[in-house]
Amino acid sequence: MPCSGSIPLPTQTSRWTVIKGPFVHKKSQENFERKTHKRFLIIKDTNREVVERWLWYLTKSCPAGVGMRVTLWEWEKLGVGKEMLQNASGKKRRMLKDVESTRGVDVRDVVVEVANALVKDMEKELVSETDELQDKNSSGNDEMRLNDVNKENEDGGNKKDEK
């Protein structure tokens, strides 16, 4: 894997003081310090699966107290717009074709309209999905509440019989 060398980032030092005694022993204190060293690696032109395996290995074999934060960037293949056009249906398809047919014209406004329409459609899909999930969860909760009420009634009846 081609990698840019480990670039050291600024070290963060945090210091704190703790009193040893619980009451009047202000003069007996302990000082603690923690230093956080950071490094920056850039791995280029590598298969995604290889990078994921390498990261898995690093997370499994790293010692305690070592943390990692990873940002993965992927290159998209060319022709994403054509794929969107093929996958689009109805109004979206017509709008995308309008953008395609306006060559040589300032198409910023048209692109903004298409983007806004796509965002609205995505928001509608998300709202419908969340509504479905809420309906499923609420129906399950109602059943659980009914079961709890029935159990309480049964338990209450048993307690009266025992007395």
C-alpha positions in Angstrom: 0.0 0.0 0.0 1.5 3.3 -1.0 1.6 5.5 2.1 2.7 9.0 2.9 5.1 8.8 5.9 3.7 9.3 9.4 3.2 13.0 9.7 3.4 14.1 13.4 0.6 16.3 14.5 0.8 18.6 17.5 1.0 16.8 20.9 -1.8 17.7 23.3 -0.8 17.9 27.0 -3.4 17.9 29.7 -2.4 18.5 33.3 -4.4 18.3 36.5 -3.8 18.3 40.3 -5.5 16.2 42.9 -5.4 16.7 46.6 -4.0 13.6 48.4 -5.9 14.1 51.7 -9.6 14.4 52.1 -9.7 17.4 54.5 -7.1 20.1 55.4 -4.1 18.7 53.7 -4.0 21.2 50.9 -0.2 21.2 50.7 0.0 17.5 49.9 -1.1 17.3 46.2 -0.3 15.1 43.3 0.2 16.3 39.8 -0.7 14.3 36.8 -0.1 14.7 33.1 -1.3 13.0 30.0 0.2 13.5 26.6 -1.7 12.6 23.4 0.5 12.0 20.4 -1.1 12.0 17.0 0.1 10.8 13.6 -1.4 11.4 10.2 -1.2 8.7 7.4 -2.4 9.0 3.8 -2.8 5.7 2.0 -3.4 6.1 -1.7 -4.5 4.0 -4.7 -5.3 0.9 -2.8 -8.2 -1.6 -3.0 -11.0 -0.8 -0.5 -11.0 -4.4 0.8 -7.3 -4.4 1.5 -7.6 -1.1 3.4 -10.6 -2.5 5.4 -8.6 -5.7 6.3 -5.6 -3.6 7.4 -7.8 -1.4 9.6 -9.4 -4.5 11.1 -5.9 -5.9 11.9 -4.8 -2.7 13.5 -7.9 -2.4 15.7 -7.6 -6.0 16.8 -3.8 -5.9 17.6 -3.5 -2.4 19.0 -2.5 -2.1 22.7 -4.8 -0.7 25.3 -4.9 3.1 25.5 -4.4 3.5 21.7 -7.2 5.1 19.8 -7.7 5.4 16.1 -9.9 7.6 13.9 -10.2 6.8 10.3 -11.7 8.7 7.4 -12.1 6.7 4.2 -12.3 8.5 0.9 -13.4 6.7 -2.3 -13.2 7.6 -5.9 -16.4 7.3 -7.9 -16.3 5.9 -11.3 -17.1 8.1 -14.3 -20.6 8.2 -15.6 -22.5 8.6 -12.4 -24.8 11.1 -14.0 -25.8 8.6 -16.7 -26.5 6.0 -14.1 -28.7 8.4 -12.2 -30.6 9.1 -15.4 -31.1 5.4 -16.1 -32.3 4.8 -12.5 -34.5 7.8 -12.4 -38.2 7.6 -13.2 -41.0 10.0 -14.2 -40.5 13.7 -13.2 -36.9 13.2 -12.1 -36.0 11.7 -15.5 -37.5 14.6 -17.4 -35.7 17.1 -15.2 -32.4 15.3 -15.7 -32.9 15.2 -19.5 -33.7 19.0 -19.4 -30.3 19.6 -17.8 -28.6 17.4 -20.4 -30.3 19.2 -23.3 -29.3 22.7 -22.3 -25.7 22.6 -23.6 -24.0 26.0 -24.0 -26.5 27.7 -21.7 -25.9 28.7 -18.1 -27.5 25.7 -16.4 -26.9 26.7 -12.8 -30.6 27.4 -12.1 -31.7 24.2 -13.8 -29.2 22.2 -11.8 -30.4 23.9 -8.5 -34.0 23.0 -9.4 -33.1 19.4 -10.1 -31.1 19.1 -6.9 -34.0 20.6 -4.8 -36.5 18.2 -6.4 -34.2 15.3 -5.7 -33.7 16.4 -2.1 -37.5 16.8 -1.6 -38.0 13.3 -2.9 -35.4 11.9 -0.6 -36.9 13.7 2.4 -40.3 12.3 1.6 -38.9 8.8 1.4 -37.2 9.3 4.8 -40.3 10.6 6.4 -42.4 7.7 5.1 -39.7 5.2 6.4 -39.7 6.9 9.8 -43.5 6.9 9.9 -43.5 3.2 9.2 -40.9 2.5 11.9 -42.9 4.6 14.4 -46.1 2.7 13.5 -44.4 -0.6 14.0 -42.9 0.5 17.3 -46.1 2.0 18.6 -48.2 -1.1 17.7 -45.6 -3.2 19.5 -45.6 -0.9 22.5 -49.5 -1.0 22.7 -49.4 -4.8 22.7 -46.7 -4.8 25.4 -48.8 -2.3 27.5 -51.9 -4.5 27.1 -49.9 -7.6 28.2 -48.5 -5.7 31.2 -52.0 -4.6 32.2 -53.3 -8.2 31.9 -50.3 -9.4 34.0 -51.0 -6.8 36.7 -54.6 -7.8 36.8 -53.7 -11.4 37.1 -51.1 -10.7 39.8 -53.5 -8.5 41.7 -56.1 -11.3 41.7 -53.6 -13.8 43.0 -52.5 -11.5 45.8 -56.1 -11.1 47.0 -56.5 -14.9 47.0 -53.3 -15.3 49.1 -54.5 -13.0 51.8 
